[in-house]
Amino acid sequence: MTSRAVRTVIALSATTAIAVTAAACGSASTSTTGATVTVTNCGEEVTFDQPLDRLFVNDGGMIATALAAGARDNITAVSSLSRDADILRLEFGQQVDALNEVTTENPTLENFVAARPQVVYAGYNYGMSESRGITVDVLAQHGIDVYQLSEACRQADGESERGTMDPWVALDTDLRNIGTITGHADEGAAAADEVRNRLATLRAAPQTRDRPTVFLFDSGSDTVFTSGSFGGPQGIIDAAGAHNATQDVDDTWTAVSWERLAIADPDVIAFVDYPGQSVEEKIASLRSNPASRSLRAVQEKRFINLPYAMWVSSPLNIDAAEILRKALEQQGSLPESSITTSLDVASLGLNGNDLLVR
């Protein structure tokens, strides 16, 4: 099968998955034999020695998943935590402050090896990449196993495109699998079930025939970095009752042209809040670029800005979906509903939140 055919099959599968109820999640197979446990990860059966008590977790989204799955005491080291510490504290409290952050940046191979983990929980472009010399095979040479972030599973060997399943299925899979391999299967399943139930409530909320369009603006340069059909934002925007402007891009996080943003003419622009480009700089780029400065969303400040760990695959995705739903209701794009939000993001004082319901 050609790579194009592989991508087509994957895209069709994801489209089908979106139409299936959330109860279909959590079908990942697991098996336990003696002192090992086997789970399905990125389409392969992967076996992990037990007990797993030295887990290295990279990135705020994966840290949230591990904590939600009950794996706090299994975590020996984390990286890239600091940028998401505030939002993680809102959800997980003092657990966050006790984590051993070995680097605030993207971890190096030396960071991974020095922590002496049994397993690294990371993904391609989430701590791993060939260009940085960190891959599953390289880590295996150092006696380190890898559990890959399901959102970032590669569509075909040797290709950069990522994403092989609906974003909610990817999250459900990781919550259950991380719980299983760390000895907390019940807690992982409970966390996955909570997301499933809240997702069902969102889907049952009143909808409009013509869904409002949301454009996810991660950052801007000569192109706009955004997210396609397999990224967390797709699941969030869809669950909120809106249309992701880049849903037709068969990838997770990716770059598109400024003209693509102009053609979308979104009802709302959502920002990813993290260091590197401030929300003020993002708004300034929207107001200065000829392709975007006249858009209604820009002129009328139809903005919402949420932390990074709420957009990448994590249990905080469901909070993001609920918050976005209420913002769209306030903006007038969706009818009022009984949806409530439980995470007080307003308390973080993030700028660029003209639509945030406080």
N, C-alpha and C positions, 0 to 999 in steps of 0.2 A: 504494500500500500504506500502511495506517495505521501510526502509530508503534508501536501495540500489536502489530500483525502483524509489523513489523520485529523487535521484541524477541523474539517467539515463534520466528521463524525462526532468529535468532541463538542463542537458548537451545537449540533443538533441535540446531543445528549443533555447539555446544560439547559437548552431551551425547554426540553421536555421536563427536566427536573424542577424548573421554576413553576410549572403548572401543577406539579404534584403537591399534595398537602404536606405540611411539615412533619406529619406523623411518619412519613417515609424515611426520615433521617434516622441515623443511628444504626444502619444496617451493616456497618463494617464488621468483618469476621475477626474473632479472636480465638486463641487456643492456648492452653497452659499445659506444659509437660515438665514435671519435675521442677527443676530450678530455672526454667526459662518460660517466657511468655511470647507468643507470636501474634502480631497484628498486621493488618493490611495498611501499607503506607505508600502512597504514590503508585498504586497498582501492583505492588510487590509484597509478598509475605516476608516480614522482617522479624527476626527473633532477638529478644533481649534477655540477657542474664538477669536472674533475680537473686536477692533483692536489688533494686536499683536505688541506691542512696547517694549517688554523686551525679546529679543532673546539672548541666550547664545550659542556661536559657538565654538566648539573645533576643533583644527587642521587646518593647513595651507590650505589643499585642500578644506575643507568645508568653511573656511573663504573666499577663492577665489570665491566659488560658490555663497555665500551670497552677496558678493560685486558685482559680475557680474549681479546678479538678482535684484539689486537696493535696497538691504536691509540695507545699511549702517546706516541709522538713526534708524533702528529697533534694532540694536545690542547694548545690554547693557553691555556685557562682552564677552571676548574671552580667550582661553587658547592655549598653544603650538604654539604661533605666532612667537616668536623671531627667531627660526631657519629658518623660511621662509620669514622673513621681507624683505630681499633684493629683492627676486624674486617677491614678491607681490607688492613692491614699483614700480618695473619696469612696471607692468601692471596697477596698480590702484593709483599710486602716493600718495599724501598726505593723502588720506583717511585712509591709513594703520597706520600712526603715531597717528591718533586721537582715535584709538581703545583702549578700556580699557582691557589690558591683566592682568588677575587676578593671573595667574601662568604661568611660562614658561614650566612647566612640565605637565605630564598627570594630569588632574584635579581630585581632590578628591571629595567625596560626599559633604564634607564641603564647598569646593569651589563653587559647583553648588548651594547649598542651600543658602549660604551667598549672592550670587549675586541676589537672588530673581527673577529669570526669570519666564516668563510664559511658555516658551518652550526652551528645550535644543536640539540643532542640533548636534548629535553625532552618533556613531555607535558602534557595538560590535568589540572590539579590537581597537576602535577609541574613547577611553574615557570611554566606558562601558565594564563591564565584571562581571560575577558572583564572580570571585575570589577577586575582588576589592569592592564587595558589591554595585555596581552601575548597575542597570538594569532599564528597562522601568517601571516595577512594583514598584521598590524601589523609583524612582523619583516621581511616581504617589502618593505615600504615603506622599510626601512632597508638593503635589499640583502642581507638575511640569509635563507638557506634554512633549513628545519627538517626534521629527521628526528624523527618522533613515536614515543614509546614505544608499542610495540604493545599492551601491557596496557591502556593508557589510550585506545585508539581509541574514539571516540564511536559509539554504536549508531545514532544518527540525528542529522542536522544540527539544531542548535538545542535539543537535549535534553542533560541533564546525565549520563544513564546512560552508563557506559563499559564496554567489554569486548565484543569481537566474535569472540574465538577462545579455545580452550582455553589455559590459562596456559603449559603447556609448549610449545605451538606458538608462542605469542607470544614466549617467550624464545628459542627456536630461530631464529625469524625475525629477531630483532634481532641475535643473535650473527653470523649469516651476513651480514645486510645491512650492519651497521656494519663488519665486516671488509671487505666488498666496496667500500663507498664510500670507505674510507680506504686502499685499496690493499693490504689484508691478507686477501684472500678465503680463502686456505688456512688462516691462523691462526683466522679466525672459524669456518670450517667444522670445524676440529679441536676447537675449544672446544665447539661445538654437538654434535659427535659424542661427546665425552666425557660430556656431560650425558645424551645419549641412551642410552649404554651403561650408565651408572650407574642411570638410571631403569629400564631393562629388568631390571637385577639386583634392584632394589627390588620391582618388580612380580612377580618370580619367587619372592620370599621367601614362607614359609608365612603363610597368612592365616587369619582366623576367619570363620565364617559370618555372625555378627553383628558388624559392625565397631564398635570403640569410637568414641565421639563426642568430638571436640575442638572447643572453642570458642575462637576467636581473639579475645583481648581487647586491642585497641589502646589504648583509653583509656575512661574512664568519667566521665559528668557526669549530666545528667538523662536521657541515653540512653547506649547503649554503642556505641562506634565499633568496627567489625569489618570483615570482608571476605566478599563473596559468591562466586558461582560463577566469576567471571572474574578474580579477583585471584590473586596469587602464592600466598597461603595455601591456596587451594583445591587447587592442584597439589601443594603440599607435603604437606598432610594426606592427600590421596587416595593419593599415592605411598607414604606411610609405612604405609598399610594401615588408615587410619581414615576416619571420616565427618566432614566439615565441618558443624557445626551450622547454618550459614547458607548451605548450598549452594543452597538454593531461591531465594535472592535474586539476581536477574539483574542484577548490577552488580559492580564491583570493590570499592573501599573505600566503606563506607556505614554508616549509623547504624541501630540497632534498639533496641527497648525492653528494659528490664531484665526484663520479664516473659518476653521471648523467651529470654533466658539461663536463667531459672528453668525454663521448659518443657523446654529442651534437656537439663537435668540432666547436663552433660557428664562424661565420665570423666576428662578432663584439661582444664585451662585454660592456654592458651599466651599469653604476653605479648610485645608488641613493645617492645623497650627503646630508648628515645630521649628526649631532653630534652622538657620540657613537663609531663610527669606521670611521676614516678618509679615504679618497680615497687612500692616500699613504699606509695606513695599508692594505686596500683591495688589492691593487696591489701587495704588499709584500707577502700577503698570497697566491695569485695566482702564484707568482713566486717561492714560497717555497714548495707548496703542490705537491707531486709526481703526482697527478691526473691531474694537470692543468699546470704545469710549462713548458711543451713542446708543449702546444697548439699554433697554428699559431697566434691566436688573442693575446695571451700573449707575444709571442716572437716578434711580429711585432707591438705591442702597438696599437692594433685596439680598442681603448677605446673611450667612450663618457660618460660624467659625468654631470647629470642634477639634479637640486634641488628636494628635496622630494615632494614639492607641485606640481611639474609637473608630477610626476608618480602616486600618489594617485588620486582617482577620483576628477577631478576639471576641469574648463574650460581651464586651462593651458595645459591639455592633448593634445589639438589640436596644440598648439605651439610646444610641445615636438615631436609630430608626424612629423611636418614640418621640425624641426631641425634634427631629425633622418633621414628623407628622404634625406636631403641635405648631411648629413654625409655619408650615404651609397652610394650616387652618387659620392662623392669625393673619397671614398675608392674603387670605381670601381665595386661595387656589383649591382648597379642599373643604368640604362641609365639616361642621363641628362634630366631634365624636366624644366618647367617654374615655378615650385613651389618656392615661396619666403618665407622667415621668417620675422616676424615682431617684435619678442622679442629679444633684444640684450643680450642674455645670456653670450656672450663672455665678456661683460663689468663687469661681476661678478668676473672674474679672477679665476675661479675654476680650480684646477689641474685635471689631468686625462682626458684631453679633446684633445687627439692627433688628433681626426677626426672632431672636431668642426669646421664648416665653419665660418671664421671670416670676 
